[in-house]
Amino acid sequence: MKINGFWAGLGAGAVIALLAITGWLPNPPWDKGSKPKGSKEMTVYSDALILLPAEGFIASAELSGYGTSQEEAVASLSGQLSALRSELGRLEGLESLSFEADELDVQGYKQQRCEGVDGSDQRRRLDSCPPSRYVASVLLAVTAAPAREMGNVIALGTDLTDGDFSFDQYIMIDQIDGRARAIEKAIATARAEAEVLSAASGLKLGRVLEVDPQGAAPSEEYDMAEDDVIVVSASRIAPKYELDLDDPKLPIEVSLGVTFAVEPIDEE
C-alpha cells in the first residue's frame, strides 16, 4: 500500500491514534473497556521541562577538634561549633540557616613508641601504649537560603573553623508551584498535538477526560523547621574572601498521558 507524504509525515504513533479514533482499530491501546459504546477518545503523551531558581542549598561540614585528652579534644570541637552557630547566621545576604548533626565521635590514637615501666624509652606493642592524642569529630548538614549565598557560606565556615566544607546540592523548599506550572505546560502541549490529530481525522477535540502522571515521583521537599534552626542575625558579617555565584536553576520535569474526548464535526 502506498503511503502519501501526509501520512508518512505523521509517523507511526500518530497513524495509530488516527486509526483508533476513527474506528479502524476496535480496541485501541488506551481503551480499558470503561467508555460507552460509540464514544471516542484520544490519549496523547506529553513531557514538559521548566527551569526555576533554586531556593536553597545543602552543604556538608566535617568539624574536628584535637587534644591530648578526650576533654581537650571535645572542648576544641565545642568551640568551633559555637563559633559556627553564632557567627554563620550573621552572613550578609543570608535569609535562613539550619544544621543537622550526626552523633559525636571521639577517637584515641596510640603512639608506636612509649615509655616503659622502668622509665626507659622503648618500642612496645602498639596496643600496650596509651593514646597520645584524641580527635573529636562531627558531620554537619548545613541547609541555607538563598541559593546564591552557597559560596559565601562555605567561605565563612572555613574562616570560622578548621573544618572541611563541601557543596552537596541545590534544593527547592517548596515544589508545589513549580510542578503545577510544569503540568500546565504539559497539558497545553498535549492539547496542541491532539488538535492536529483530531482535525486531520475530521473530528472535533473535546474536554479532558483523564490526566495520568507518568514516570518518577516528585523530588523530596525540604522543611527547614524540622532541623536545628539558627536565627539569622541583623548584625551582618562577610567572609574574608567572598565567593559570589550566579543564581542557580533547578529543572522540574513532568510526563503526562492526557485523554481527550473527540466527536464528529457537525456538518451544516
C-alpha positions in Angstrom: 0.0 0.0 0.0 1.4 3.4 -0.9 1.5 6.0 1.8 1.4 9.6 0.7 3.5 12.4 2.2 0.9 13.5 4.7 0.6 10.1 6.4 4.3 9.4 6.3 4.9 12.8 8.0 2.6 11.9 10.8 4.7 9.0 12.0 3.6 5.6 13.3 2.3 6.8 16.7 0.1 9.5 15.1 -1.3 7.0 12.5 -2.2 4.6 15.2 -4.0 7.4 17.1 -5.9 8.4 13.9 -6.9 4.8 13.1 -8.1 4.3 16.7 -10.3 7.5 16.9 -11.8 6.9 13.5 -12.9 3.4 14.4 -10.4 1.4 12.3 -8.9 -0.1 15.5 -11.7 -1.6 17.6 -9.6 -1.9 20.7 -7.0 0.9 20.9 -4.2 0.6 23.5 -5.8 3.2 25.9 -9.3 1.5 25.8 -9.9 0.0 29.2 -13.4 -1.1 28.4 -15.0 1.6 30.6 -16.2 4.1 27.9 -19.8 3.9 26.5 -20.2 2.1 23.2 -19.8 4.5 20.3 -17.9 7.2 22.2 -14.4 8.1 21.1 -11.4 9.4 22.9 -7.7 10.2 22.3 -4.7 9.8 24.6 -1.6 11.9 24.0 1.6 11.6 26.0 3.4 14.8 26.7 6.6 15.9 28.6 7.3 19.3 30.0 10.5 20.8 31.4 10.8 24.1 33.2 13.7 25.7 35.0 13.1 27.5 38.3 15.5 29.4 40.5 16.8 27.2 43.3 15.6 28.4 46.7 18.4 27.0 48.9 21.2 24.5 49.1 22.7 21.8 51.3 26.4 21.7 52.2 28.4 19.2 54.3 30.8 20.3 57.0 33.1 17.9 58.9 34.5 19.6 62.1 37.3 18.1 64.2 38.8 19.1 67.5 42.2 17.8 68.7 43.8 17.4 72.1 46.0 15.2 74.3 42.9 14.2 76.2 39.3 13.5 75.4 38.2 16.6 77.3 40.6 18.8 75.4 39.5 17.4 72.0 35.8 17.8 72.8 36.4 21.4 74.1 38.2 22.2 70.8 35.3 20.9 68.8 32.8 22.6 71.0 34.4 26.0 70.4 34.2 25.5 66.6 30.6 24.5 66.8 29.8 27.6 69.0 31.6 29.9 66.5 29.7 28.4 63.6 26.3 28.6 65.2 26.7 32.1 66.5 28.5 33.7 63.5 27.4 31.9 60.4 23.9 33.3 60.8 25.3 36.8 60.6 26.5 36.3 56.9 25.4 39.2 54.8 22.6 38.2 52.5 21.6 35.0 54.3 17.9 34.6 54.9 17.7 31.2 56.6 20.0 28.6 58.1 19.7 25.3 59.8 22.1 22.5 61.0 21.6 18.7 61.2 24.4 16.9 63.1 25.4 13.3 63.3 26.5 11.8 66.6 29.7 12.9 68.2 32.7 10.6 67.6 35.8 10.7 69.8 38.8 8.5 68.8 42.1 8.0 70.6 45.3 7.4 68.6 48.1 5.5 70.2 51.8 6.2 69.7 54.0 3.5 68.4 56.8 4.3 70.9 56.1 4.9 74.5 57.9 4.9 77.9 58.5 1.6 79.6 57.6 0.7 83.1 61.2 1.3 84.2 61.2 4.7 82.6 63.2 3.7 79.6 62.2 4.8 76.1 61.5 1.6 74.3 59.3 0.3 71.4 56.4 -1.7 72.7 53.4 -3.4 71.2 51.0 -0.7 69.8 48.1 -1.9 71.9 50.1 -1.6 75.1 50.8 2.2 74.6 48.2 4.7 75.9 46.6 7.1 73.4 48.9 10.1 72.7 46.2 12.3 71.1 42.4 12.4 70.7 40.2 13.6 67.8 36.6 14.6 68.4 34.6 15.0 65.1 31.1 15.6 63.9 29.5 15.8 60.5 27.0 18.6 59.8 24.5 19.0 57.1 24.0 22.8 56.6 20.8 23.9 54.9 20.6 27.5 53.9 18.9 30.1 51.7 19.1 31.8 49.3 21.0 29.5 47.0 23.3 32.3 45.6 25.0 32.5 49.0 26.3 29.0 48.8 29.9 30.1 48.1 29.9 32.7 50.9 28.5 30.2 53.5 31.3 27.8 52.7 33.9 30.6 52.7 32.8 32.0 56.0 32.6 28.5 57.5 36.2 27.8 56.7 37.1 31.2 58.2 35.3 30.3 61.5 36.5 26.7 61.9 39.2 24.3 60.9 36.6 22.0 59.2 36.2 20.8 55.7 33.2 22.2 53.9 31.7 20.9 50.6 28.7 21.6 48.5 26.1 18.8 48.2 23.1 20.0 46.2 20.7 22.9 45.4 17.1 22.4 46.6 13.6 23.6 46.2 12.0 24.1 49.6 8.5 24.2 48.0 7.9 22.4 44.7 4.1 22.7 44.5 4.0 25.9 42.4 6.8 24.7 40.1 5.2 21.3 39.4 1.8 23.0 38.8 3.4 25.2 36.1 5.1 22.2 34.5 1.8 20.2 34.5 0.0 23.2 32.9 2.7 23.3 30.2 2.5 19.5 29.5 -1.3 19.6 29.2 -1.1 22.6 26.8 1.4 20.7 24.7 -0.8 17.6 24.7 -3.8 19.6 23.6 -1.9 21.2 20.7 -0.9 17.8 19.5 -4.4 16.4 19.9 -5.8 19.3 18.0 -3.7 18.4 15.0 -4.6 14.7 15.1 -8.3 15.3 15.6 -8.5 17.9 12.8 -6.7 15.6 10.4 -9.2 12.8 11.1 -12.3 15.1 10.7 -13.1 15.2 14.4 -13.5 17.9 17.0 -11.5 17.8 20.1 -13.4 18.0 23.4 -12.7 18.2 27.1 -10.0 16.5 29.1 -11.3 13.2 30.4 -8.2 12.0 32.3 -4.7 13.1 33.2 -2.4 10.2 34.0 1.0 11.1 35.6 3.9 9.1 34.2 7.5 8.5 35.3 9.1 9.1 38.7 7.6 10.7 41.8 8.5 14.3 42.6 11.7 15.1 44.3 11.9 15.4 48.0 10.9 18.7 49.5 12.7 20.3 52.5 11.2 21.7 55.6 13.9 23.7 57.4 11.7 24.0 60.5 12.4 20.3 61.3 16.2 20.9 61.7 18.2 22.9 64.3 17.2 26.3 63.0 19.6 29.2 63.5 18.1 32.7 63.8 19.7 34.9 61.2 21.2 38.0 62.9 20.5 41.6 62.0 24.2 42.3 62.7 25.9 41.2 59.4 29.4 40.0 58.6 31.2 38.7 55.5 33.9 36.1 54.8 37.5 37.2 54.3 37.2 36.2 50.6 33.7 36.4 49.2 32.5 33.9 46.6 29.6 35.5 44.7 27.8 33.0 42.5 25.1 33.3 39.9 21.6 32.3 40.8 21.3 28.5 40.1 18.4 26.9 38.3 16.8 23.6 39.0 14.8 21.5 36.4 11.3 20.3 37.1 10.0 17.8 34.6 6.7 16.0 34.3 5.4 13.4 32.0 1.6 13.0 31.4 -0.8 10.9 29.5 -3.8 13.2 28.7 -7.0 11.7 27.4 -9.4 13.9 25.5 -13.0 13.3 24.3 -13.4 13.6 20.5 -16.6 13.8 18.4 -17.5 14.3 14.8 -17.6 17.8 13.4 -21.2 18.9 12.7 -21.9 19.4 9.0 -24.4 22.0 8.1 
